[in-house]
């Protein structure tokens, strides 16, 4: 079974530039998550989708971050304009069911460095 | 936002030793998961505990959910270099099914 695919793996940009990350979840997984993980810390939820609807985006900095999940499958996360503090690994995860008792399957992440 | 504090933040021990890491909160969780994350990869689920006082074993790893469902511990017996990684606990909030990750414990096992 193919896992969660993310791209690009690495991205270096200057502050105020824009960047986009792509995620393809495990086939059949209705729930998709984007997490931000700053070096040495635990992942912080940015946005959760159930199919193509947003379930939780309370911690998404909406002035600069946006995310969409077209047709309830692939998802993109965009940052525009980027700030230095956005340097982090952006993890995408998917699960069959929403909620903590369901296992989250993570991709390898996209590491962003903002200079 | 409910906070999950993990301790210690860093732990470096010799191969063959035993260790315990902790996950604490002032909030009650409906369930709690433990993940391990290796460098350059995403976290991988180790176990889910649901019932207060529950103990689960996974080979040399023993997980316990506190009676009050506010805390959890992970005990590793005879640590191996392959146990090296970032250990993350994640608690599910009652009602909104939101999963909150802890601050993490970075474990290094020295051969």
Interface residues (C-beta under 8 A of the other chain):
Chain A: X4 X35 X40 X41 X42 X43 X44 X45 X48 X56 X59 X91 X93 X98 X99 X100 X101 X103 X104 X106 X107 X108 X109
Chain B: X1 X4 X6 X29 X30 X31 X32 X33 X40 X41 X42 X43 X44 X45 X48 X50 X88 X90 X91 X92 X93 X96 X97 X98 X99 X100 X101 X102 X103 X104 X106
